[in-house]
Amino acid sequence: MNQFVSWLICHSRDIWSVAGPLVGVLIGAYVANRNQRKHWIADNKKQEYRELLTALTRAFGAMLELRGAGMIALGPEDQRAYGAMETQALQIIRDRLFIADEVTQMDLLNRWADATKDFDSTHNPRTFAAGFGKIADSVTASAKKLMK
């Protein structure tokens, strides 16, 4: 054992000259991979926020357009289109993967459902617009946190 320790001490400079760069490369690769993963996740989160805002804005606009006249009853085709917009918006809220925690924290599913249910019963576009505005502001504020 003493011979090995003596040999190791004697040749430690040689060993480190070979092992040092290898260790450096491994550490560098680990750090680069970790940073690349962070950027990938951030890019996917940004994309999901964009898709969420776009889908909710489209649903909001289409629902207002279909209910444009207020108290006039919707025909069967318009009722289906209206229901499809509600369902599509809920689906977009539910299928977020990278921002699922943020969506849950903002309680978007319930807030959107409450806003649309209220609009279905009152047909008040101002109330619906106010509810939608608060939802959109929450999503935008959450997305902006990625830029910090």
trRosetta pair geometry for C-beta under 8 A, 3 or more apart (Angstrom, degrees):
i j d omega theta_ij theta_ji phi_ij phi_ji
1 4 5.7 -54 -156 33 36 112
1 5 6.5 34 150 -17 68 105
2 5 5.7 -54 -148 38 35 110
2 6 6.2 35 154 -19 67 107
3 6 5.6 -55 -148 38 31 112
3 7 6.2 32 153 -20 65 107
4 7 5.6 -54 -146 37 30 111
4 8 6.1 33 153 -22 65 107
5 8 5.6 -52 -144 36 30 114
5 9 6.3 30 156 -18 64 105
6 9 5.9 -54 -147 36 28 109
6 10 6.2 28 154 -19 62 112
7 10 5.6 -61 -148 40 29 114
7 11 6.0 -5 164 9 67 114
8 11 6.5 -72 -136 53 22 88
8 12 6.0 51 158 -67 63 89
8 15 7.5 -12 -151 -9 68 153
9 12 5.8 -21 -143 -19 27 118
11 14 4.7 -49 -169 42 80 117
11 15 5.7 83 130 -26 88 98
12 15 5.5 -53 -142 38 34 111
12 16 6.0 31 160 -17 68 108
13 16 6.0 -57 -144 39 26 107
13 17 6.4 31 154 -25 62 106
14 17 5.8 -53 -149 29 29 113
14 18 7.0 17 155 -8 61 104
15 18 6.2 -68 -161 41 32 102
15 19 5.7 7 157 -1 73 119
16 19 5.7 -63 -125 53 33 98
16 20 5.0 48 171 -41 72 109
17 20 6.3 -25 -117 20 17 117
17 21 8.0 14 172 -7 44 100
18 21 7.5 -73 -174 34 24 97
18 22 7.0 12 147 -9 61 118
19 22 5.5 -68 -154 44 40 114
19 23 5.9 40 154 -23 76 106
20 23 5.9 -57 -148 35 27 109
20 24 6.3 27 154 -19 63 108
21 24 5.3 -54 -147 37 35 117
21 25 6.3 37 155 -21 67 102
22 25 5.8 -51 -148 34 31 111
22 26 6.5 30 153 -17 63 106
23 26 5.7 -56 -150 37 32 112
23 27 6.3 29 154 -16 66 107
24 27 5.9 -56 -146 39 29 108
24 28 6.1 30 155 -19 65 110
25 28 5.6 -56 -145 39 29 113
25 29 6.2 31 156 -21 65 106
26 29 5.8 -53 -146 34 29 110
26 30 6.5 31 154 -20 62 105
27 30 5.7 -54 -150 34 32 113
27 31 6.4 28 155 -15 66 106
28 31 5.9 -56 -146 39 30 108
28 32 6.1 29 156 -18 66 110
29 32 5.7 -55 -143 40 29 111
29 33 6.1 31 157 -21 64 108
30 33 5.9 -57 -147 36 26 111
30 34 6.3 26 155 -19 62 109
31 34 5.7 -56 -148 37 29 112
31 35 6.3 27 156 -16 65 107
32 35 5.9 -56 -147 39 30 108
32 36 6.1 32 154 -21 65 108
33 36 5.6 -54 -145 36 29 113
33 37 6.4 31 154 -20 63 105
34 37 5.8 -54 -151 34 29 112
34 38 6.6 32 151 -20 63 103
35 38 5.6 -51 -150 33 35 114
35 39 6.5 33 153 -16 66 105
36 39 5.8 -55 -150 38 32 110
36 40 6.3 35 151 -22 65 107
37 40 5.5 -52 -145 35 32 115
37 41 6.4 32 156 -17 65 104
38 41 5.9 -56 -149 37 29 109
38 42 6.3 27 153 -17 64 108
39 42 5.6 -55 -145 39 32 112
39 43 6.2 34 155 -21 66 105
40 43 5.8 -53 -148 35 28 111
40 44 6.5 25 154 -15 63 107
41 44 5.8 -57 -149 39 31 110
41 45 6.3 34 152 -21 65 105
41 98 6.4 170 -162 -147 72 119
42 45 5.6 -53 -147 35 32 113
42 46 6.5 35 154 -20 64 103
42 146 5.6 142 -153 -164 93 113
43 46 5.7 -51 -150 33 32 112
43 47 6.5 32 152 -19 63 106
44 47 5.6 -52 -148 36 34 114
44 48 6.3 33 154 -18 66 105
44 97 7.8 -47 156 81 126 102
44 98 4.4 155 119 -58 107 163
45 48 5.8 -56 -148 37 31 109
45 49 6.4 33 153 -20 65 104
45 98 4.6 -130 -80 131 66 123
45 99 5.3 112 -142 -64 83 97
45 143 7.8 171 142 -127 93 71
45 146 5.8 175 102 -95 128 142
46 49 5.8 -55 -150 35 31 111
46 50 6.5 32 152 -19 64 105
46 143 6.9 92 -123 -158 59 101
46 146 6.1 -156 -72 108 87 163
47 50 5.7 -54 -151 35 32 113
47 51 6.3 29 153 -17 66 107
48 51 5.6 -52 -143 39 34 111
48 52 6.1 37 155 -22 65 107
48 96 5.1 103 -177 -140 128 96
48 97 7.1 -141 -95 44 147 66
48 98 5.2 178 -5 54 148 105
48 99 4.8 -175 104 6 135 116
49 52 5.7 -55 -146 37 29 113
49 53 6.3 26 158 -15 65 107
49 99 6.3 113 -63 -57 78 163
49 139 6.3 155 -154 173 88 95
49 142 7.1 -166 -115 94 123 95
49 143 3.9 119 -171 -99 159 119
49 146 7.7 -142 -12 -1 150 141
50 53 6.1 -59 -148 39 27 106
50 54 6.1 26 157 -18 65 111
51 54 5.8 -57 -144 39 28 112
51 55 6.1 25 159 -18 65 110
51 92 6.7 -150 139 -159 94 113
52 55 6.0 -58 -144 38 25 107
52 56 6.3 18 160 -12 63 110
52 92 6.0 156 -116 148 59 109
52 93 6.9 84 -138 -95 104 55
52 96 6.3 6 -72 -79 123 128
52 99 7.4 -83 -26 73 147 144
52 103 7.6 -146 -121 -95 152 116
52 139 5.9 -153 112 -149 122 139
53 56 6.0 -59 -142 41 28 106
53 57 6.0 27 159 -19 65 112
53 136 6.5 82 -134 -137 92 86
53 139 5.5 171 -77 119 91 141
53 140 7.1 73 -97 -68 135 79
53 143 7.8 -37 -37 -32 129 152
54 57 5.9 -60 -145 38 25 110
54 58 6.3 25 157 -17 64 108
55 58 5.8 -54 -146 37 29 110
55 59 6.2 27 156 -16 64 108
55 88 6.7 -138 -167 138 110 96
55 89 6.0 160 142 -113 98 62
55 92 3.9 -180 113 -115 164 175
56 59 5.7 -54 -144 39 31 110
56 60 6.1 36 155 -23 65 107
56 89 5.7 87 -105 -142 60 108
56 92 7.1 -144 -49 88 73 137
56 93 7.8 71 -74 -65 107 96
56 112 7.1 -108 -124 -111 112 127
56 132 7.1 165 158 -151 105 95
56 135 6.6 -134 -180 121 150 127
56 136 6.7 -174 106 -83 132 85
56 139 7.4 163 29 -16 152 162
57 60 5.6 -52 -145 36 29 115
57 61 6.3 27 157 -16 63 107
57 136 7.1 70 -74 -103 90 127
58 61 5.9 -58 -147 39 28 109
58 62 6.1 23 159 -15 66 111
58 85 7.7 -140 122 -142 81 103
59 62 5.9 -58 -141 41 28 107
59 63 6.0 27 160 -19 65 111
59 85 4.5 147 -139 176 81 94
59 86 7.0 123 -166 -81 124 31
59 88 6.3 -172 -87 80 117 100
59 89 3.9 -10 -48 -64 174 122
60 63 6.0 -60 -145 37 23 109
60 64 6.4 21 157 -16 61 108
60 128 7.5 163 -147 150 89 105
60 129 7.8 101 -176 -106 120 58
60 132 4.7 86 -120 -133 138 151
61 64 5.9 -58 -149 37 29 109
61 65 6.2 29 154 -20 65 109
62 65 5.5 -54 -146 37 32 114
62 66 6.3 29 156 -18 66 105
62 81 7.3 -120 167 154 119 103
62 82 7.9 -175 131 -107 95 53
62 85 4.8 -160 92 -109 128 148
63 66 5.9 -52 -144 37 30 108
63 67 6.2 7 161 4 64 112
63 82 6.2 90 -121 -141 75 83
63 85 5.4 -166 -61 109 88 145
63 86 7.2 85 -92 -63 127 78
63 116 7.1 -95 -143 -125 163 97
63 119 6.8 59 149 126 129 151
63 128 7.5 -133 110 176 122 148
64 67 6.1 -71 -142 54 27 94
64 68 6.5 68 149 -79 61 68
64 125 5.7 77 -133 -131 101 113
64 128 7.0 176 -83 101 93 138
64 129 7.7 51 -91 -70 135 92
65 68 5.5 -4 -160 -50 32 111
66 74 6.4 24 166 -112 103 128
66 78 5.3 155 -155 -169 107 103
66 81 6.2 -177 -97 97 141 112
66 82 4.9 -165 119 -81 160 100
66 85 7.6 -172 -1 11 142 147
67 70 6.7 59 162 -92 82 22
67 74 7.5 -53 -88 -64 65 116
67 82 7.4 87 -46 -117 91 131
67 119 7.1 -180 25 164 173 105
67 123 5.8 -158 -176 -140 123 87
67 125 7.2 172 102 -76 114 96
69 72 4.1 11 97 13 127 125
70 123 5.0 101 -163 149 62 126
70 125 7.7 -87 -91 -23 81 103
71 123 5.9 149 -76 87 55 166
74 78 4.0 -130 -168 99 101 116
74 79 4.7 139 110 -63 120 74
74 82 6.1 -33 -154 -11 171 143
75 78 5.0 87 52 16 73 104
75 79 6.8 -131 98 -10 34 91
76 79 5.6 -54 -144 34 29 115
76 80 6.5 29 157 -18 64 103
77 80 5.9 -53 -153 34 31 110
77 81 6.4 28 150 -16 64 107
78 81 5.5 -53 -145 39 35 112
78 82 6.0 39 154 -23 67 106
79 82 5.7 -53 -145 36 29 113
79 83 6.2 28 155 -16 63 108
80 83 5.8 -56 -146 40 29 110
80 84 6.1 33 153 -23 64 107
81 84 5.6 -53 -146 35 30 114
81 85 6.6 32 153 -21 63 102
82 85 5.9 -53 -153 31 30 110
82 86 6.7 30 150 -16 63 104
83 86 5.7 -53 -150 36 35 112
83 87 6.1 31 153 -16 67 109
84 87 5.7 -56 -144 41 31 111
84 88 6.0 33 156 -23 66 108
85 88 5.8 -51 -140 36 28 111
85 89 6.4 29 158 -19 62 105
86 89 6.1 -59 -153 35 27 109
86 90 6.5 23 153 -15 63 109
86 116 5.3 127 -123 -179 107 156
87 90 5.8 -58 -149 39 31 110
87 91 6.1 33 153 -22 66 108
88 91 5.5 -54 -146 36 31 114
88 92 6.4 33 154 -21 65 103
89 92 5.8 -51 -149 33 31 111
89 93 6.5 33 152 -19 63 104
89 112 6.1 -155 136 179 118 141
89 116 7.6 153 71 -58 142 144
90 93 5.6 -53 -151 35 33 113
90 94 6.2 26 154 -15 67 111
90 109 6.8 68 -144 -140 81 83
90 112 6.6 180 -88 105 70 132
90 113 6.9 57 -100 -74 114 90
91 94 5.7 -60 -145 41 30 108
91 95 6.0 11 165 -10 68 115
92 95 6.4 -63 -133 40 24 98
92 96 7.6 47 161 -47 56 88
93 96 6.9 -44 -174 -8 30 110
93 103 6.2 156 -172 -165 76 131
93 108 5.1 -157 -147 116 122 117
93 109 5.2 156 130 -85 137 72
93 112 6.1 -150 -54 16 156 153
94 109 6.6 65 -72 -98 80 121
96 99 4.7 -51 165 64 130 87
96 100 5.3 172 100 -74 87 61
96 103 5.1 130 58 -30 142 148
97 100 6.0 -18 -149 -35 20 111
99 102 4.6 -50 -173 45 85 117
99 103 5.6 93 123 -29 88 96
99 142 7.4 101 -161 137 123 129
100 103 5.7 -55 -144 36 30 113
100 104 6.3 30 156 -18 65 106
101 104 5.8 -56 -150 37 30 111
101 105 6.2 31 152 -21 65 108
102 105 5.5 -53 -144 37 32 113
102 106 6.3 25 157 -13 65 107
102 142 4.9 124 -178 -173 129 138
103 106 6.0 -59 -146 42 28 105
103 108 5.0 -64 -163 24 78 128
103 109 7.3 68 157 -30 102 88
104 107 7.2 26 178 -75 36 44
106 111 7.4 -66 141 8 83 141
106 138 4.8 129 -149 154 125 131
106 139 7.1 91 -178 -74 173 60
106 142 6.3 -72 -58 -50 133 145
107 110 5.0 -39 172 45 95 111
107 111 5.5 101 112 -26 86 101
108 111 5.6 -61 -138 43 31 109
108 112 5.8 28 166 -18 70 108
108 135 6.4 96 -133 -150 84 104
108 138 7.3 -170 -85 97 92 133
108 139 7.3 62 -101 -72 132 100
109 112 6.2 -58 -147 37 22 105
109 113 6.3 19 156 -15 60 112
110 113 5.6 -56 -142 41 31 111
110 114 6.0 32 158 -20 66 107
111 114 5.8 -54 -145 37 28 111
111 115 6.3 28 155 -19 63 107
111 131 7.2 180 172 -175 87 97
111 134 7.4 -120 -175 101 134 109
111 135 5.5 163 123 -92 127 105
111 138 7.9 60 75 28 171 155
112 115 5.7 -55 -146 37 31 111
112 116 6.3 21 159 -11 66 108
112 135 6.2 83 -76 -122 78 155
113 116 6.2 -59 -144 42 27 103
113 117 6.0 28 158 -20 64 111
114 117 5.8 -55 -140 38 27 110
114 118 6.2 29 159 -19 63 108
114 131 7.3 -146 100 -151 89 140
115 118 5.9 -56 -149 37 26 111
115 119 6.4 25 153 -17 63 108
115 128 6.0 105 175 -138 93 65
115 131 3.5 169 -117 135 115 143
115 132 6.2 135 175 -57 153 64
115 135 6.9 -79 -21 -30 156 134
116 119 5.5 -54 -145 39 35 112
116 120 6.2 42 152 -26 66 102
116 128 7.7 62 -97 -131 41 108
117 120 5.6 -48 -148 31 31 115
117 121 6.6 16 157 -8 63 108
118 121 6.2 -67 -150 43 29 100
118 122 5.8 -10 168 13 70 116
118 124 7.6 -50 145 47 94 103
118 127 6.2 -104 135 129 126 127
118 128 7.0 -179 92 -82 99 75
118 131 7.0 137 56 -38 136 158
119 122 6.6 -67 -122 54 24 85
119 123 6.8 70 -178 -97 59 26
119 124 6.9 -121 -119 53 60 61
119 125 7.6 58 -135 -96 106 41
119 127 7.1 -174 -83 89 73 98
119 128 4.0 52 -90 -87 122 124
119 131 7.8 -128 -44 43 106 140
120 123 7.8 1 -175 -63 13 63
122 127 6.3 11 89 48 145 147
124 127 4.2 47 103 16 118 113
124 128 6.5 159 92 -13 64 87
125 128 5.5 -58 -145 43 36 112
125 129 5.9 40 156 -24 70 106
126 129 5.6 -52 -144 36 29 112
126 130 6.4 31 154 -20 63 104
127 130 5.7 -52 -148 34 31 112
127 131 6.4 30 153 -16 64 105
128 131 5.8 -55 -149 39 32 110
128 132 6.1 31 154 -18 66 108
129 132 5.7 -53 -142 40 30 111
129 133 6.1 37 154 -26 64 106
130 133 5.6 -51 -147 32 29 116
130 134 6.7 29 155 -18 61 102
131 134 6.0 -55 -153 33 31 109
131 135 6.5 29 151 -16 64 107
132 135 5.6 -57 -151 38 34 112
132 136 6.1 32 154 -18 69 108
133 136 5.8 -54 -142 39 29 109
133 137 6.2 32 156 -21 64 107
134 137 5.7 -53 -145 36 29 113
134 138 6.5 33 154 -21 63 104
135 138 5.8 -55 -153 32 31 111
135 139 6.5 27 152 -16 65 106
136 139 5.8 -55 -148 37 33 110
136 140 6.2 32 155 -18 66 109
137 140 5.7 -56 -144 40 30 111
137 141 6.1 31 157 -19 65 107
138 141 5.9 -55 -145 37 28 110
138 142 6.3 27 156 -18 63 108
139 142 5.8 -57 -150 37 29 111
139 143 6.3 29 153 -20 65 108
140 143 5.6 -55 -146 36 31 111
140 144 6.3 35 154 -24 64 105
141 144 5.7 -52 -148 31 31 114
141 145 7.3 45 150 -32 59 93
142 145 5.9 -41 -166 11 37 116
143 146 6.0 -41 -176 13 48 113
144 147 5.5 -46 -165 23 54 115
144 148 7.6 61 144 -30 69 93
145 148 5.9 -43 -164 13 46 115
